[in-house]
Amino acid sequence: MSIISLIIKREFVSKVRNKSFIVMTFLSPLLFVAITGFIAYLSSMKPETKLVAIHDESGLFVNEFMALNKKDNDYKYLDYSRVNIQVLKDSITKENYEALLYVPKSSNNKELETNIQLISNESLSINYIEKLQRIISDKLTKENLGLAHLDTLAIKKAKAKAVLNLSKASGEESLRGLNEIKIGIGGAFGYLIMMFIIIYGNMVMRSVIEEKTNRIVEIIISSVKPFQLMMGKIIGTSLAGLMQFLIWTIIGLSLMFAVSAFFGVNISPTTRVSPEVMHAAGQEFTGTAQMYIKEMWSLPIVSILISFVVYFIGGYFLYSSFYAAIGAAVDNQTDSQQFLMPIIMPLILSVYIGFFTVINNPHGTVAVVFSMIPLTSPIVMLMRIPFGVPWWQIAISVSLLFATFFGVVWFAAKIYRVGILMYGKKPSWKELYRWLKY
């Protein structure tokens, strides 16, 4: 064990003393905040007002769209119903207008449902097209109700819109956006796991390739077994990654405390925000921010962080064994590309399953099954944990993950032992299989 500990120390020190490692450890949180702020700034920028010409021969819709000029700042509608339609089409071609809405004359409203045209040079956004369709549909519906001698005002008043009051079993009020918070936290931690595995796994592979090409490894294995060298590299690099994550966690929690103090949020689970404060004039934004921050503190943050560390270690060890074996089998990073794709594919699959399945149904069959499969569980299970996962599912998932890790290490060590001294030849999958049988 003393030999492995020396290798672990060597790998750990070489990583944490690297200038790029130190810079990115403290620069990454700032970059994340800066990028988030930049995206928020771009989202808040007022877009250029786009002109839309209206040629309404039926006379049914022009007033509806003219009324939108007081509400819609993105689009301005111009009534050109008396202008020749061909002149308007030529103006669209010359890009004088963003689009032309052409409503032809019709004997009945049924024909208008399919005969109205939206003419433009470039494709318009789907949301805008759906908005126009909704306006036209509502107007036609109102006209049809009038023709049927039905009281449209009474029908409008009779429409009900139910709003569910969310609460917890303990009786506390629950924030309507709590699921969005869980989705964001689960997605962020799942994505971090994937990025850490890829980044630090590549570190292991590059380290093995570098020592192999420099022939340093020939000196090292004269006193160290290949298995000890491989495990020392994996564990040393993982410790560097955990230290980096610990620093990020401290910075993140410090920011959460600072934001909580700024908005005056008491993070004690027994405290409640005063309704008078929440509904006071001019305090709407502050009240919403207080509720979001309070709900974030109510999540099992400690369990999520512990789960992250456990799944990071298990997932990283599992995939790093593959990366170390690939590094031993090739002489340069170019040759490693043919072997990396089968490793990266399960990680990509995990992210897709997480964002398209776990988010919609965190306790469904697909989510549960893939949170048990070792190659996908580090990401999928982390996305499920904020929604609440039974302890026995986590226990089974972690057990399978580490059991698979030990099995993969055994196979990877056989490839590592043979490939570490192989030079000048690009191995094939068939040769790797033959090395496993040595």
C-alpha positions as CSV (number, residue, x, y, z in Angstrom):
1,M,0.0,0.0,0.0
2,S,2.9,2.3,0.6
3,I,3.8,2.2,-3.1
4,I,0.3,3.1,-4.2
5,S,0.2,5.9,-1.6
6,L,3.4,7.4,-3.1
7,I,1.9,7.2,-6.6
8,I,-1.4,8.8,-5.4
9,K,0.6,11.6,-3.7
10,R,2.7,12.1,-6.8
11,E,-0.4,12.3,-9.1
12,F,-2.3,14.5,-6.7
13,V,0.5,17.0,-6.2
14,S,1.3,17.2,-9.9
15,K,-2.4,18.0,-10.6
16,V,-3.0,20.6,-7.9
17,R,0.3,22.4,-8.5
18,N,-0.5,22.8,-12.1
19,K,-1.1,26.5,-12.9
20,S,-4.1,25.8,-15.2
21,F,-5.7,23.7,-12.4
22,I,-5.3,26.5,-9.9
23,V,-6.6,29.2,-12.2
24,M,-9.6,27.2,-13.4
25,T,-10.5,26.2,-9.8
26,F,-11.1,29.8,-8.8
27,L,-12.0,31.2,-12.3
28,S,-14.7,28.7,-13.2
29,P,-17.3,29.9,-10.6
30,L,-16.7,33.5,-11.8
31,L,-17.0,32.5,-15.4
32,F,-20.2,30.6,-14.6
33,V,-21.7,33.7,-12.9
34,A,-20.5,36.0,-15.7
35,I,-22.0,33.8,-18.4
36,T,-25.3,33.5,-16.5
37,G,-25.4,37.3,-16.0
38,F,-24.6,37.8,-19.7
39,I,-27.4,35.5,-20.8
40,A,-29.8,37.3,-18.4
41,Y,-28.7,40.6,-19.9
42,L,-29.2,39.4,-23.4
43,S,-32.6,38.1,-22.5
44,S,-33.6,41.5,-21.0
45,M,-32.5,43.5,-24.0
46,K,-35.4,45.1,-25.9
47,P,-35.5,43.6,-29.4
48,E,-36.0,45.6,-32.5
49,T,-39.7,46.3,-33.3
50,K,-40.7,44.4,-36.5
51,L,-43.3,45.7,-38.9
52,V,-46.2,43.4,-40.0
53,A,-48.5,44.6,-42.7
54,I,-52.2,43.6,-42.5
55,H,-54.3,43.2,-45.6
56,D,-57.7,42.2,-44.3
57,E,-60.4,42.0,-47.0
58,S,-62.9,40.5,-44.6
59,G,-62.6,43.3,-42.1
60,L,-62.8,40.8,-39.2
61,F,-59.3,40.9,-37.8
62,V,-57.8,44.3,-38.5
63,N,-59.1,45.9,-35.3
64,E,-57.8,42.9,-33.2
65,F,-54.3,43.4,-34.5
66,M,-54.4,47.2,-34.2
67,A,-55.2,46.8,-30.6
68,L,-52.1,44.7,-30.1
69,N,-49.9,47.7,-30.9
70,K,-50.5,48.9,-27.3
71,K,-49.5,45.6,-25.8
72,D,-46.9,44.1,-28.1
73,N,-43.5,45.8,-28.2
74,D,-41.9,43.3,-30.5
75,Y,-44.2,43.6,-33.5
76,K,-46.1,46.7,-34.9
77,Y,-49.1,46.0,-37.1
78,L,-50.0,48.4,-40.0
79,D,-53.4,48.4,-41.6
80,Y,-52.8,48.2,-45.4
81,S,-56.2,46.7,-46.3
82,R,-56.7,49.3,-49.1
83,V,-53.3,48.8,-50.7
84,N,-53.0,46.5,-53.6
85,I,-51.9,43.0,-52.4
86,Q,-49.2,42.7,-55.1
87,V,-47.6,45.9,-54.0
88,L,-47.5,44.6,-50.5
89,K,-45.9,41.3,-51.6
90,D,-43.2,43.3,-53.5
91,S,-42.6,45.3,-50.3
92,I,-42.0,42.0,-48.5
93,T,-39.5,40.9,-51.1
94,K,-37.7,44.2,-50.7
95,E,-37.7,43.5,-46.9
96,N,-39.7,46.6,-46.0
97,Y,-41.8,44.5,-43.7
98,E,-41.2,41.4,-41.6
99,A,-44.4,39.7,-42.8
100,L,-47.7,40.2,-44.5
101,L,-50.9,38.8,-43.1
102,Y,-53.4,38.4,-45.9
103,V,-57.0,37.7,-45.1
104,P,-59.1,37.1,-48.3
105,K,-62.8,37.8,-48.7
106,S,-65.0,34.8,-47.8
107,S,-68.6,33.9,-47.7
108,N,-68.4,32.1,-44.4
109,N,-66.0,31.8,-41.5
110,K,-65.3,28.2,-42.2
111,E,-63.3,29.0,-45.3
112,L,-61.2,31.6,-43.4
113,E,-59.9,28.8,-41.2
114,T,-57.7,27.5,-44.0
115,N,-57.4,30.4,-46.5
116,I,-55.5,33.0,-44.4
117,Q,-51.9,33.5,-45.5
118,L,-48.8,34.6,-43.6
119,I,-46.2,35.8,-46.2
120,S,-42.6,36.4,-45.3
121,N,-39.1,36.1,-46.8
122,E,-37.6,34.3,-43.8
123,S,-39.1,31.7,-41.4
124,L,-40.9,33.2,-38.5
125,S,-40.6,31.9,-35.0
126,I,-43.0,29.0,-34.1
127,N,-44.2,30.9,-31.0
128,Y,-45.2,33.9,-33.1
129,I,-47.1,31.8,-35.7
130,E,-48.9,30.0,-32.9
131,K,-49.8,33.4,-31.3
132,L,-51.3,34.6,-34.6
133,Q,-53.2,31.4,-35.0
134,R,-54.6,31.7,-31.5
135,I,-55.8,35.3,-32.1
136,I,-57.5,34.4,-35.4
137,S,-59.1,31.2,-33.9
138,D,-60.5,33.2,-30.9
139,K,-61.9,35.8,-33.2
140,L,-63.5,33.2,-35.5
141,T,-64.9,31.4,-32.4
142,K,-66.5,34.6,-31.1
143,E,-68.0,35.3,-34.5
144,N,-69.4,31.7,-34.8
145,L,-71.0,32.0,-31.3
146,G,-72.6,35.3,-32.4
147,L,-74.0,33.8,-35.6
148,A,-75.4,30.9,-33.4
149,H,-77.1,33.6,-31.3
150,L,-75.2,32.6,-28.2
151,D,-74.3,35.1,-25.5
152,T,-70.5,35.3,-25.8
153,L,-70.2,37.5,-22.7
154,A,-72.0,34.9,-20.6
155,I,-69.9,32.1,-22.0
156,K,-66.7,34.1,-21.2
157,K,-67.9,34.7,-17.6
158,A,-68.8,31.0,-17.2
159,K,-65.3,29.9,-18.0
160,A,-63.4,28.7,-14.9
161,K,-59.7,28.7,-14.3
162,A,-58.7,26.5,-11.3
163,V,-55.4,27.2,-9.5
164,L,-54.2,24.5,-7.1
165,N,-52.8,25.7,-3.8
166,L,-49.7,23.7,-3.2
167,S,-48.7,22.6,0.3
168,K,-46.6,20.0,2.0
169,A,-47.9,17.2,4.3
170,S,-46.4,19.1,7.3
171,G,-48.8,22.0,6.5
172,E,-46.2,24.4,5.1
173,E,-46.8,26.3,2.0
174,S,-45.0,24.9,-1.0
175,L,-43.5,27.1,-3.8
176,R,-45.1,26.7,-7.2
177,G,-41.7,26.6,-8.8
178,L,-40.2,24.0,-6.5
179,N,-40.1,21.4,-9.3
180,E,-38.2,23.8,-11.4
181,I,-35.6,24.2,-8.6
182,K,-35.3,20.4,-8.4
183,I,-34.9,20.1,-12.1
184,G,-32.2,22.8,-12.2
185,I,-30.3,21.3,-9.3
186,G,-30.6,17.7,-10.6
187,G,-29.6,18.7,-14.1
188,A,-26.7,20.8,-12.9
189,F,-25.2,18.0,-10.7
190,G,-25.8,15.4,-13.4
191,Y,-24.1,17.6,-16.0
192,L,-21.2,18.2,-13.6
193,I,-20.7,14.5,-13.1
194,M,-20.5,14.0,-16.9
195,M,-18.0,16.9,-17.3
196,F,-15.8,15.7,-14.4
197,I,-15.7,12.2,-15.7
198,I,-14.7,13.3,-19.2
199,I,-12.2,16.0,-18.0
200,Y,-10.5,13.9,-15.3
201,G,-10.7,10.7,-17.2
202,N,-8.9,12.4,-20.1
203,M,-6.3,13.6,-17.5
204,V,-5.6,10.0,-16.6
205,M,-5.4,8.9,-20.2
206,R,-3.1,11.8,-21.2
207,S,-0.8,11.0,-18.2
208,V,-0.5,7.4,-19.2
209,I,0.2,8.3,-22.8
210,E,2.8,10.9,-21.8
211,E,4.7,8.5,-19.5
212,K,4.5,5.8,-22.1
213,T,5.8,7.9,-25.0
214,N,8.6,9.4,-22.9
215,R,9.6,5.9,-21.8
216,I,9.3,6.9,-18.2
217,V,7.0,4.1,-17.5
218,E,9.7,1.5,-18.3
219,I,11.6,2.9,-15.3
220,I,8.5,3.1,-13.1
221,I,7.3,-0.4,-13.6
222,S,10.7,-1.8,-12.7
223,S,9.7,-1.2,-9.1
224,V,5.9,-0.9,-9.3
225,K,3.3,-3.3,-10.6
226,P,1.2,-2.1,-13.5
227,F,-2.0,-2.5,-11.4
228,Q,-0.5,-0.3,-8.7
229,L,0.5,2.4,-11.1
230,M,-3.0,2.4,-12.7
231,M,-4.9,2.6,-9.4
232,G,-2.5,5.3,-8.1
233,K,-3.2,7.5,-11.1
234,I,-6.9,7.0,-10.9
235,I,-7.2,7.7,-7.1
236,G,-4.7,10.6,-7.2
237,T,-6.5,12.4,-10.0
238,S,-9.9,11.7,-8.3
239,L,-8.7,13.4,-5.1
240,A,-7.6,16.4,-7.1
241,G,-11.1,16.5,-8.6
242,L,-12.8,16.2,-5.3
243,M,-10.7,19.0,-3.8
244,Q,-11.7,21.2,-6.7
245,F,-15.4,20.4,-6.2
246,L,-15.0,21.1,-2.5
247,I,-13.7,24.5,-3.2
248,W,-16.6,25.2,-5.6
249,T,-19.0,23.9,-3.0
250,I,-17.6,26.3,-0.4
251,I,-17.8,29.2,-2.8
252,G,-21.4,28.2,-3.9
253,L,-22.6,27.9,-0.3
254,S,-21.0,31.2,0.6
255,L,-22.8,32.9,-2.2
256,M,-26.1,31.3,-1.1
257,F,-25.6,32.6,2.4
258,A,-24.8,36.0,1.1
259,V,-27.8,36.1,-1.2
260,S,-30.0,34.8,1.7
261,A,-28.7,37.6,3.9
262,F,-29.2,40.2,1.2
263,F,-32.9,39.2,0.8
264,G,-33.4,38.8,4.5
265,V,-34.2,35.1,4.4
266,N,-34.0,33.1,7.6
267,I,-33.0,29.6,6.6
268,S,-34.5,28.0,9.7
269,P,-37.1,25.4,8.7
270,T,-39.5,26.6,11.3
271,T,-39.6,30.2,10.1
272,R,-42.2,31.5,7.7
273,V,-42.3,34.6,5.6
274,S,-44.9,37.1,6.8
275,P,-47.9,37.4,4.4
276,E,-47.9,41.2,5.0
277,V,-44.3,41.4,3.8
278,M,-44.8,39.1,0.9
279,H,-47.7,41.1,-0.5
280,A,-46.5,44.6,0.4
281,A,-46.4,47.1,-2.4
282,G,-43.2,47.1,-4.3
283,Q,-42.0,43.9,-2.6
284,E,-43.1,41.4,-5.2
285,F,-39.7,40.6,-6.5
286,T,-38.1,40.4,-3.1
287,G,-40.9,38.1,-1.8
288,T,-40.5,35.7,-4.8
289,A,-36.8,35.6,-4.3
290,Q,-37.2,34.9,-0.6
291,M,-39.5,32.0,-1.3
292,Y,-37.2,30.5,-3.9
293,I,-34.2,30.8,-1.6
294,K,-36.2,29.3,1.3
295,E,-37.3,26.4,-0.8
296,M,-33.7,25.8,-2.0
297,W,-32.6,25.6,1.7
298,S,-35.5,23.2,2.4
299,L,-34.1,20.6,-0.1
300,P,-31.8,17.8,1.3
301,I,-28.6,19.7,0.3
302,V,-26.4,17.5,2.5
303,S,-27.8,14.3,1.0
304,I,-27.4,15.7,-2.5
305,L,-23.8,16.7,-1.8
306,I,-22.9,13.3,-0.3
307,S,-24.6,11.6,-3.2
308,F,-22.6,13.7,-5.6
309,V,-19.3,12.7,-3.9
310,V,-20.3,9.0,-3.8
311,Y,-21.4,8.9,-7.4
312,F,-18.5,11.0,-8.6
313,I,-16.1,8.6,-7.0
314,G,-17.9,5.5,-8.3
315,G,-18.5,6.9,-11.8
316,Y,-15.1,8.4,-12.1
317,F,-13.3,5.2,-11.0
318,L,-15.4,3.1,-13.4
319,Y,-14.8,5.3,-16.4
320,S,-11.2,6.2,-15.5
321,S,-10.4,2.5,-15.6
322,F,-11.5,2.5,-19.3
323,Y,-9.5,5.7,-19.9
324,A,-6.3,4.2,-18.3
325,A,-6.6,1.1,-20.4
326,I,-7.0,3.1,-23.6
327,G,-4.0,5.3,-22.6
328,A,-1.9,2.1,-22.2
329,A,-3.1,0.6,-25.5
330,V,-2.2,3.6,-27.7
331,D,0.8,5.8,-28.4
332,N,-1.0,9.1,-29.0
333,Q,-4.3,10.8,-28.5
334,T,-5.2,10.6,-32.1
335,D,-5.2,6.8,-32.0
336,S,-7.4,6.8,-28.9
337,Q,-10.4,8.3,-30.7
338,Q,-11.7,4.9,-32.0
339,F,-11.9,3.6,-28.4
340,L,-13.4,6.8,-26.8
341,M,-16.7,6.8,-28.6
342,P,-18.1,3.6,-26.9
343,I,-17.1,5.2,-23.5
344,I,-18.7,8.6,-24.1
345,M,-21.9,7.2,-25.6
346,P,-23.4,6.0,-22.2
347,L,-22.6,9.4,-20.7
348,I,-24.5,11.2,-23.5
349,L,-27.3,8.7,-23.2
350,S,-27.5,9.4,-19.5
351,V,-27.9,13.2,-20.1
352,Y,-30.6,12.7,-22.7
353,I,-32.5,10.3,-20.4
354,G,-32.1,12.7,-17.5
355,F,-33.4,15.8,-19.4
356,F,-36.2,14.1,-21.4
357,T,-37.4,11.3,-19.0
358,V,-36.3,11.9,-15.4
359,I,-37.5,15.5,-15.5
360,N,-41.0,14.5,-16.7
361,N,-41.3,11.3,-14.6
362,P,-38.5,10.9,-12.0
363,H,-40.1,7.7,-10.6
364,G,-41.0,6.1,-13.9
365,T,-39.7,2.7,-15.1
366,V,-37.2,4.2,-17.5
367,A,-35.7,6.5,-14.9
368,V,-35.5,3.8,-12.3
369,V,-33.9,1.2,-14.6
370,F,-31.3,3.6,-15.9
371,S,-30.5,4.8,-12.4
372,M,-29.5,1.2,-11.6
373,I,-27.4,0.5,-14.6
374,P,-23.8,1.3,-13.6
375,L,-22.8,3.1,-16.8
376,T,-25.6,5.5,-16.5
377,S,-26.5,5.6,-12.8
378,P,-24.0,8.4,-11.7
379,I,-25.9,10.9,-13.9
380,V,-29.5,9.6,-13.9
381,M,-29.6,8.9,-10.2
382,L,-28.2,12.3,-9.3
383,M,-31.0,13.9,-11.4
384,R,-33.6,11.8,-9.5
385,I,-32.3,12.4,-5.9
386,P,-33.7,16.0,-5.6
387,F,-37.2,14.6,-6.2
388,G,-36.9,12.0,-3.4
389,V,-35.6,8.5,-4.0
390,P,-36.1,5.5,-1.6
391,W,-32.9,4.6,0.3
392,W,-33.0,1.0,-1.0
393,Q,-32.9,2.1,-4.6
394,I,-29.8,4.3,-3.8
395,A,-28.2,1.3,-2.0
396,I,-28.7,-1.0,-4.9
397,S,-27.5,1.5,-7.4
398,V,-24.3,2.3,-5.4
399,S,-23.6,-1.4,-4.8
400,L,-24.0,-2.2,-8.5
401,L,-21.8,0.8,-9.5
402,F,-18.9,-0.2,-7.2
403,A,-19.2,-3.9,-8.0
404,T,-19.0,-3.1,-11.7
405,F,-16.0,-0.8,-11.0
406,F,-14.1,-3.7,-9.4
407,G,-14.9,-5.9,-12.4
408,V,-13.9,-3.3,-14.9
409,V,-10.7,-2.6,-13.0
410,W,-9.8,-6.3,-13.2
411,F,-10.3,-6.3,-17.0
412,A,-8.6,-2.9,-17.5
413,A,-5.6,-4.0,-15.5
414,K,-5.0,-6.9,-17.9
415,I,-5.1,-4.5,-20.9
416,Y,-2.9,-2.0,-19.0
417,R,-0.3,-4.6,-18.1
418,V,0.2,-5.7,-21.7
419,G,-0.3,-2.3,-23.5
420,I,1.9,-0.2,-21.2
421,L,5.0,-1.6,-22.9
422,M,3.6,-1.8,-26.5
423,Y,5.0,0.8,-28.9
424,G,4.6,1.7,-32.6
425,K,1.5,-0.3,-33.3
426,K,-2.1,0.8,-33.3
427,P,-4.1,-1.9,-31.6
428,S,-7.5,-3.1,-32.8
429,W,-10.5,-4.3,-30.8
430,K,-9.5,-7.9,-31.7
431,E,-6.0,-7.4,-30.2
432,L,-7.5,-5.8,-27.0
433,Y,-9.7,-8.9,-26.6
434,R,-6.6,-11.1,-27.1
435,W,-4.7,-9.1,-24.4
436,L,-7.6,-9.8,-22.0
437,K,-6.9,-13.6,-22.3
438,Y,-3.2,-13.3,-21.6
